[in-house]
Structure formats: C-alpha cells, structure tokens
Amino acid sequence: MKIFTISQAGKYCEVSPETVLSWIDECKLTAEVTTGGHRRVRKDDIDRFLKENSLGPGNLSRAEERRKILVVDDDKIIVETIVQCLEEDEHCYELISAMDGFEAEAQIKHFRPDLLILDIMMPDINGYELCKKIKSDRDTRDIKIIVLSAYMDDDNNRKMKEFGADACFSKPLPLPKLKQQVENLLS
C-alpha cells in the first residue's frame, strides 16, 4: 500500500499541495494524521477520489484553476445561503467559510482565496479591520473583497471602499446581483 505526503499527492495528481489540502479540509479526500501532526494520503484513496470526481488526465488542470472564495459571516444561515447560491453557479467555484475574523485570517493564509465575501459586524475582528489588514499586506492585497452589512448606508459604503472593498451590498442579500458581482470580479 503506497502512502503519499501532501506534496507527493500533489505531484501525483498534478495539482498544488494547497489543492490537495483543500480537498482534505473539505472532506472530499481522506487523510491520516501522523503522531507528528503531518497528513498522509493513501494512493488508493487518491485514485478513488480522482475517479469519483472525474478528475483523470486532462481534467485535473480544471480542478486546479477553480477560483477560490471565502465566505465570512457569523450568521450560519447567511453563509449557507451564499455558499449554496455560488455552488450552483456554472463557474464551479471552490468555496469555504469562516464564522469570525480570526478563523478568516487563518483560512486566508491556508486557502489563499481569490475573493472574500465579508460581513462587517462580527464578534471579534470586524470587517473594517479585516478588510484594511488584507489590503495593506502585499501577500493578500490582490484578494477581491465584497462586503455585506445590514447597516450599509452611504457612510459605511464610503468607509469600506476606503479600506479597499471592491463592492458593498446590504442585507438581505440580493443574490442575483451578488452572483453577477462575483463573476465580474473573478473574470
């Protein structure tokens, strides 16, 4: 039985190690954790995953090219609504979520999203701080940011744009407009 490190699994699948990690984090691919805290993947599990997801030669590059979106909101129903809406999109985005600013920061480092959908009001790090932090860091400043708020007035809109937000929406969510804005920012 062949067992791969994350890096070896990436080479075997012809994708980046980050893509393999995201498959594992999304529970799409099974991995074991060593006593040292490292993840290992069985070749049989990789082959099964590739077959089940029609990711044979020629299709793997499409999996690698999927645009990544991180949805950050402390309201689970809003997160689920956005994720479901964007999963149904023909662009096949790769989506993950975070329930607060601290979790979002960790996911940004690990997942490296192309786009962030961010609530302004959260219990720990608010959307203003997180947006400003992302846009002031040279490693993350190219991440597109869509801000959501139940209190999106002209003043908040202006303030978020100053902090680097690419678009702002009021809650309740205008899902068709949100989908269109996501497509525009990622094209």
Contacts in CASP RR format, 6 or more apart in sequence:
PFRMAT RR
TARGET T0000
AUTHOR 0000-0000-0000
METHOD contacts of the structure
MODEL  1
MKIFTISQAGKYCEVSPETVLSWIDECKLTAEVTTGGHRRVRKDDIDRFL
KENSLGPGNLSRAEERRKILVVDDDKIIVETIVQCLEEDEHCYELISAMD
GFEAEAQIKHFRPDLLILDIMMPDINGYELCKKIKSDRDTRDIKIIVLSA
YMDDDNNRKMKEFGADACFSKPLPLPKLKQQVENLLS
1 42 0 8 1.000
1 43 0 8 1.000
1 44 0 8 1.000
2 42 0 8 1.000
2 43 0 8 1.000
3 40 0 8 1.000
3 41 0 8 1.000
3 42 0 8 1.000
3 43 0 8 1.000
4 10 0 8 1.000
4 12 0 8 1.000
4 40 0 8 1.000
4 41 0 8 1.000
4 42 0 8 1.000
4 43 0 8 1.000
4 46 0 8 1.000
5 38 0 8 1.000
5 39 0 8 1.000
5 40 0 8 1.000
6 17 0 8 1.000
6 20 0 8 1.000
6 21 0 8 1.000
6 24 0 8 1.000
6 31 0 8 1.000
6 38 0 8 1.000
6 39 0 8 1.000
6 41 0 8 1.000
7 17 0 8 1.000
9 17 0 8 1.000
9 20 0 8 1.000
9 41 0 8 1.000
9 46 0 8 1.000
10 16 0 8 1.000
10 17 0 8 1.000
10 19 0 8 1.000
10 20 0 8 1.000
12 43 0 8 1.000
12 46 0 8 1.000
13 19 0 8 1.000
13 20 0 8 1.000
13 46 0 8 1.000
13 50 0 8 1.000
13 55 0 8 1.000
13 60 0 8 1.000
14 57 0 8 1.000
14 60 0 8 1.000
14 61 0 8 1.000
14 64 0 8 1.000
15 60 0 8 1.000
15 63 0 8 1.000
15 64 0 8 1.000
16 64 0 8 1.000
18 110 0 8 1.000
18 111 0 8 1.000
18 112 0 8 1.000
19 63 0 8 1.000
19 64 0 8 1.000
20 29 0 8 1.000
20 41 0 8 1.000
21 39 0 8 1.000
21 110 0 8 1.000
22 68 0 8 1.000
22 94 0 8 1.000
22 96 0 8 1.000
22 111 0 8 1.000
23 29 0 8 1.000
23 49 0 8 1.000
24 30 0 8 1.000
24 31 0 8 1.000
24 39 0 8 1.000
24 41 0 8 1.000
25 96 0 8 1.000
25 110 0 8 1.000
25 111 0 8 1.000
26 96 0 8 1.000
28 49 0 8 1.000
28 53 0 8 1.000
29 41 0 8 1.000
29 45 0 8 1.000
29 46 0 8 1.000
29 49 0 8 1.000
30 41 0 8 1.000
30 42 0 8 1.000
30 45 0 8 1.000
30 49 0 8 1.000
31 39 0 8 1.000
31 40 0 8 1.000
31 41 0 8 1.000
31 45 0 8 1.000
32 39 0 8 1.000
32 40 0 8 1.000
32 41 0 8 1.000
32 42 0 8 1.000
33 39 0 8 1.000
33 40 0 8 1.000
34 40 0 8 1.000
49 55 0 8 1.000
50 56 0 8 1.000
50 60 0 8 1.000
53 63 0 8 1.000
55 63 0 8 1.000
62 92 0 8 1.000
66 92 0 8 1.000
66 93 0 8 1.000
66 94 0 8 1.000
67 91 0 8 1.000
67 93 0 8 1.000
67 94 0 8 1.000
67 114 0 8 1.000
67 115 0 8 1.000
67 186 0 8 1.000
68 93 0 8 1.000
68 94 0 8 1.000
68 95 0 8 1.000
68 96 0 8 1.000
68 111 0 8 1.000
68 112 0 8 1.000
68 113 0 8 1.000
68 114 0 8 1.000
68 115 0 8 1.000
69 86 0 8 1.000
69 93 0 8 1.000
69 94 0 8 1.000
69 95 0 8 1.000
69 96 0 8 1.000
69 113 0 8 1.000
69 114 0 8 1.000
69 115 0 8 1.000
69 116 0 8 1.000
69 117 0 8 1.000
69 182 0 8 1.000
70 95 0 8 1.000
70 96 0 8 1.000
70 97 0 8 1.000
70 98 0 8 1.000
70 104 0 8 1.000
70 107 0 8 1.000
70 108 0 8 1.000
70 111 0 8 1.000
70 113 0 8 1.000
70 115 0 8 1.000
70 116 0 8 1.000
70 117 0 8 1.000
71 79 0 8 1.000
71 82 0 8 1.000
71 83 0 8 1.000
71 95 0 8 1.000
71 96 0 8 1.000
71 97 0 8 1.000
71 98 0 8 1.000
71 117 0 8 1.000
72 97 0 8 1.000
72 98 0 8 1.000
72 99 0 8 1.000
72 100 0 8 1.000
72 101 0 8 1.000
72 103 0 8 1.000
72 104 0 8 1.000
72 116 0 8 1.000
72 117 0 8 1.000
72 118 0 8 1.000
72 119 0 8 1.000
72 122 0 8 1.000
72 130 0 8 1.000
73 79 0 8 1.000
73 82 0 8 1.000
73 97 0 8 1.000
73 99 0 8 1.000
73 117 0 8 1.000
73 118 0 8 1.000
73 119 0 8 1.000
73 122 0 8 1.000
73 148 0 8 1.000
74 99 0 8 1.000
74 100 0 8 1.000
74 119 0 8 1.000
74 121 0 8 1.000
74 122 0 8 1.000
74 123 0 8 1.000
75 119 0 8 1.000
76 99 0 8 1.000
78 119 0 8 1.000
78 148 0 8 1.000
78 171 0 8 1.000
78 173 0 8 1.000
79 97 0 8 1.000
79 99 0 8 1.000
81 173 0 8 1.000
81 175 0 8 1.000
82 117 0 8 1.000
82 173 0 8 1.000
82 175 0 8 1.000
82 178 0 8 1.000
83 95 0 8 1.000
83 97 0 8 1.000
85 175 0 8 1.000
85 178 0 8 1.000
85 179 0 8 1.000
86 93 0 8 1.000
86 95 0 8 1.000
86 179 0 8 1.000
86 182 0 8 1.000
87 93 0 8 1.000
87 95 0 8 1.000
89 179 0 8 1.000
89 182 0 8 1.000
89 183 0 8 1.000
91 183 0 8 1.000
91 186 0 8 1.000
93 182 0 8 1.000
93 186 0 8 1.000
96 107 0 8 1.000
96 111 0 8 1.000
96 113 0 8 1.000
98 104 0 8 1.000
98 106 0 8 1.000
98 107 0 8 1.000
100 122 0 8 1.000
100 123 0 8 1.000
100 124 0 8 1.000
100 125 0 8 1.000
101 122 0 8 1.000
101 124 0 8 1.000
101 125 0 8 1.000
101 127 0 8 1.000
101 130 0 8 1.000
102 124 0 8 1.000
102 125 0 8 1.000
104 116 0 8 1.000
104 118 0 8 1.000
104 125 0 8 1.000
104 130 0 8 1.000
105 125 0 8 1.000
105 130 0 8 1.000
105 133 0 8 1.000
107 113 0 8 1.000
108 116 0 8 1.000
108 134 0 8 1.000
108 140 0 8 1.000
108 143 0 8 1.000
113 143 0 8 1.000
114 143 0 8 1.000
114 144 0 8 1.000
114 186 0 8 1.000
115 143 0 8 1.000
115 144 0 8 1.000
115 145 0 8 1.000
115 146 0 8 1.000
115 182 0 8 1.000
115 185 0 8 1.000
115 186 0 8 1.000
116 134 0 8 1.000
116 143 0 8 1.000
116 144 0 8 1.000
116 145 0 8 1.000
116 146 0 8 1.000
117 146 0 8 1.000
117 148 0 8 1.000
117 178 0 8 1.000
117 182 0 8 1.000
118 127 0 8 1.000
118 130 0 8 1.000
118 131 0 8 1.000
118 145 0 8 1.000
118 146 0 8 1.000
118 147 0 8 1.000
118 148 0 8 1.000
118 165 0 8 1.000
119 127 0 8 1.000
119 147 0 8 1.000
119 148 0 8 1.000
119 149 0 8 1.000
120 126 0 8 1.000
120 127 0 8 1.000
120 128 0 8 1.000
120 147 0 8 1.000
120 148 0 8 1.000
120 149 0 8 1.000
120 151 0 8 1.000
120 152 0 8 1.000
120 156 0 8 1.000
120 160 0 8 1.000
121 127 0 8 1.000
121 149 0 8 1.000
121 150 0 8 1.000
121 151 0 8 1.000
127 147 0 8 1.000
128 159 0 8 1.000
128 160 0 8 1.000
128 163 0 8 1.000
131 145 0 8 1.000
131 147 0 8 1.000
131 160 0 8 1.000
131 163 0 8 1.000
131 164 0 8 1.000
131 165 0 8 1.000
132 163 0 8 1.000
132 164 0 8 1.000
134 140 0 8 1.000
134 141 0 8 1.000
134 143 0 8 1.000
134 145 0 8 1.000
135 141 0 8 1.000
135 145 0 8 1.000
135 163 0 8 1.000
135 164 0 8 1.000
144 166 0 8 1.000
144 185 0 8 1.000
144 186 0 8 1.000
145 164 0 8 1.000
145 165 0 8 1.000
145 166 0 8 1.000
145 167 0 8 1.000
146 165 0 8 1.000
146 166 0 8 1.000
146 167 0 8 1.000
146 168 0 8 1.000
146 169 0 8 1.000
146 178 0 8 1.000
146 181 0 8 1.000
146 182 0 8 1.000
146 185 0 8 1.000
147 160 0 8 1.000
147 165 0 8 1.000
147 167 0 8 1.000
147 168 0 8 1.000
147 169 0 8 1.000
148 168 0 8 1.000
148 169 0 8 1.000
148 170 0 8 1.000
148 171 0 8 1.000
148 173 0 8 1.000
149 156 0 8 1.000
149 168 0 8 1.000
149 169 0 8 1.000
149 170 0 8 1.000
149 171 0 8 1.000
150 170 0 8 1.000
150 171 0 8 1.000
152 168 0 8 1.000
152 169 0 8 1.000
152 170 0 8 1.000
152 171 0 8 1.000
156 168 0 8 1.000
157 168 0 8 1.000
160 168 0 8 1.000
161 168 0 8 1.000
166 185 0 8 1.000
167 181 0 8 1.000
167 185 0 8 1.000
169 177 0 8 1.000
169 178 0 8 1.000
169 181 0 8 1.000
END
